Amino acid sequence: MSDWTSEKLSRFEYLKSLEDKETLSTEEVDQLIWFGIMERDPSINGDFIKPCIRVLGAESVSRKILVYYASSDFVEKVGALKLLYWVKEEVYDDHDDIIEEAVTNNRNEYTFRKKILLPELRHCKHPVICYFFAWALRSEDMPKHLFSQKIEGTDALFRAVKDKKQHLADFIKLYPEYTENAVKNR
């Protein structure tokens, strides 16, 4: 894979080189998702997964991101939640007509994401990570009391995430094909 970080390509040049690719290797997909998770700028991180969504579809990309979330530390969990905001297929074709299949795919992907993330949110004790669930879930699905929590001191930012992982562990058991390369290419 041509890696923009080692070949001195700009991010724009690198992503432009992927626009017309019909396929992406598993390594390329994993690397693009990783770049998206680690990108600090939330207005840019979605650019890394657009080629993945175009090739694999929203649901597959969402599942891969959820695997990263399940096996991550604090920074990666936040990055994965921010990246989920951008997971959706284009719903308009070149003539501005609605692509019904894409609308259905987006609805199914969100339903699946909500099924996995809402139990995680209920068990999450870290107020910063709880905040970023709002990037991955719709506001009407968020518990109303969530943002009444206060972060006391900066220690809360660095404490280990103490949420229960049983729901995501069940997800990984159900979809083992999404775990093979998820951590390998970091």
C-alpha positions as CSV (number, residue, x, y, z in Angstrom):
1,M,0.0,0.0,0.0
2,S,1.2,3.5,-0.7
3,D,1.4,5.0,2.7
4,W,1.1,8.8,2.7
5,T,3.0,9.0,6.0
6,S,6.1,7.3,4.6
7,E,6.0,8.5,0.9
8,K,5.6,12.2,1.8
9,L,2.4,12.5,-0.1
10,S,0.0,15.0,1.2
11,R,-3.2,13.5,2.8
12,F,-5.1,15.0,-0.1
13,E,-2.9,13.4,-2.7
14,Y,-3.0,10.1,-1.0
15,L,-6.8,10.0,-0.7
16,K,-7.1,11.3,-4.3
17,S,-5.0,8.3,-5.4
18,L,-7.7,6.0,-3.9
19,E,-10.7,7.6,-5.6
20,D,-10.8,5.4,-8.6
21,K,-9.7,2.1,-7.0
22,E,-12.3,-0.6,-7.5
23,T,-11.0,-2.7,-4.6
24,L,-9.0,-2.3,-1.5
25,S,-6.9,-4.9,0.3
26,T,-7.7,-5.8,3.9
27,E,-4.4,-4.2,4.8
28,E,-5.4,-1.0,3.0
29,V,-8.9,-0.9,4.7
30,D,-7.4,-1.5,8.1
31,Q,-4.8,1.2,7.6
32,L,-7.3,3.7,6.4
33,I,-9.6,3.1,9.3
34,W,-6.6,3.4,11.7
35,F,-5.6,6.7,10.1
36,G,-9.2,7.9,10.5
37,I,-9.3,6.9,14.2
38,M,-6.0,8.6,14.9
39,E,-6.7,11.8,13.0
40,R,-7.4,14.5,15.5
41,D,-9.3,16.8,13.3
42,P,-13.0,15.6,13.2
43,S,-13.7,17.4,10.0
44,I,-11.0,15.4,8.2
45,N,-11.1,11.9,9.8
46,G,-14.1,10.8,7.7
47,D,-12.1,11.3,4.5
48,F,-10.1,8.2,5.3
49,I,-13.1,5.9,5.4
50,K,-14.9,7.2,2.3
51,P,-12.9,4.8,0.0
52,C,-13.6,2.0,2.4
53,I,-17.4,2.7,2.5
54,R,-17.4,3.0,-1.3
55,V,-15.8,-0.4,-1.7
56,L,-17.1,-2.4,1.3
57,G,-20.3,-0.6,2.3
58,A,-21.2,1.2,5.5
59,E,-22.1,-1.9,7.6
60,S,-18.8,-3.6,7.0
61,V,-16.8,-0.5,7.8
62,S,-18.9,0.2,10.9
63,R,-18.2,-3.3,12.2
64,K,-14.5,-2.9,11.7
65,I,-14.5,0.4,13.6
66,L,-16.5,-1.2,16.4
67,V,-13.8,-3.9,16.7
68,Y,-11.2,-1.2,17.1
69,Y,-13.4,0.4,19.8
70,A,-13.7,-2.9,21.6
71,S,-9.9,-3.5,21.8
72,S,-8.7,0.0,22.3
73,D,-7.4,2.4,24.9
74,F,-8.9,5.8,25.8
75,V,-7.6,7.8,22.7
76,E,-8.6,5.1,20.3
77,K,-12.1,4.7,21.8
78,V,-12.7,8.4,21.3
79,G,-11.3,8.3,17.8
80,A,-13.5,5.3,16.9
81,L,-16.6,7.0,18.2
82,K,-15.8,10.2,16.2
83,L,-15.1,8.2,13.1
84,L,-18.5,6.4,13.3
85,Y,-20.1,9.8,12.7
86,W,-19.0,9.6,9.1
87,V,-20.1,6.0,8.3
88,K,-22.9,6.3,5.8
89,E,-23.3,5.5,2.1
90,E,-24.0,8.2,-0.5
91,V,-27.7,8.3,-1.0
92,Y,-27.8,10.4,-4.2
93,D,-26.5,9.3,-7.6
94,D,-24.9,11.6,-10.2
95,H,-28.4,12.8,-11.3
96,D,-29.5,13.7,-7.7
97,D,-31.9,10.7,-7.6
98,I,-32.2,8.9,-4.3
99,I,-30.5,5.5,-4.2
100,E,-33.0,3.4,-2.2
101,E,-30.5,0.6,-1.5
102,A,-28.1,3.1,0.1
103,V,-30.9,4.5,2.3
104,T,-31.7,1.0,3.4
105,N,-28.1,0.2,4.0
106,N,-27.6,3.3,6.1
107,R,-30.7,2.5,8.2
108,N,-29.5,-1.1,8.8
109,E,-26.0,0.0,9.7
110,Y,-27.3,2.5,12.2
111,T,-29.6,0.0,13.8
112,F,-26.8,-2.4,14.2
113,R,-24.4,0.3,15.6
114,K,-27.1,1.4,18.1
115,K,-27.6,-2.2,19.2
116,I,-23.9,-2.5,20.1
117,L,-23.2,1.0,21.4
118,L,-26.3,1.7,23.6
119,P,-25.4,-1.1,26.1
120,E,-21.8,0.1,26.1
121,L,-23.0,3.7,26.9
122,R,-25.1,2.5,29.8
123,H,-22.1,0.8,31.4
124,C,-19.5,3.5,30.5
125,K,-18.2,5.3,33.6
126,H,-15.8,7.7,31.9
127,P,-17.5,11.0,31.3
128,V,-15.3,12.0,28.4
129,I,-15.9,8.8,26.5
130,C,-19.6,9.1,27.3
131,Y,-19.6,12.5,25.6
132,F,-18.2,11.1,22.4
133,F,-21.0,8.6,22.1
134,A,-23.0,11.5,20.9
135,W,-20.8,11.5,17.7
136,A,-21.7,7.8,17.0
137,L,-25.4,7.9,18.0
138,R,-28.3,10.1,17.2
139,S,-29.3,12.7,19.8
140,E,-32.8,11.1,20.2
141,D,-31.1,7.8,21.2
142,M,-28.9,9.4,23.8
143,P,-29.9,9.3,27.5
144,K,-31.0,12.7,28.6
145,H,-29.1,12.6,31.9
146,L,-25.8,11.9,30.3
147,F,-24.3,15.3,30.1
148,S,-25.2,16.3,33.6
149,Q,-21.9,14.5,34.7
150,K,-19.0,16.8,35.6
151,I,-15.4,15.9,34.9
152,E,-13.6,16.6,38.2
153,G,-10.0,17.5,37.6
154,T,-7.8,16.5,34.8
155,D,-7.2,13.0,36.3
156,A,-10.5,11.9,34.8
157,L,-9.1,12.4,31.3
158,F,-6.2,10.0,31.9
159,R,-7.9,7.3,34.0
160,A,-8.3,4.0,32.4
161,V,-11.7,3.4,30.9
162,K,-13.6,1.1,33.3
163,D,-16.7,0.2,31.2
164,K,-17.8,-3.3,31.0
165,K,-16.7,-5.0,27.7
166,Q,-19.1,-8.0,27.7
167,H,-21.3,-6.6,25.0
168,L,-18.4,-5.9,22.6
169,A,-16.9,-9.2,23.5
170,D,-20.1,-10.9,22.4
171,F,-20.0,-8.8,19.1
172,I,-16.5,-10.0,18.4
173,K,-17.5,-13.7,19.0
174,L,-20.4,-13.2,16.5
175,Y,-18.3,-11.6,13.8
176,P,-14.8,-13.1,14.1
177,E,-14.0,-12.2,10.4
178,Y,-13.8,-8.6,11.5
179,T,-11.1,-9.3,14.2
180,E,-8.4,-10.9,12.1
181,N,-6.6,-7.8,11.0
182,A,-8.1,-5.1,13.2
183,V,-5.2,-4.8,15.6
184,K,-2.4,-6.2,13.5
185,N,-1.6,-3.1,11.4
186,R,-1.2,-0.5,14.2
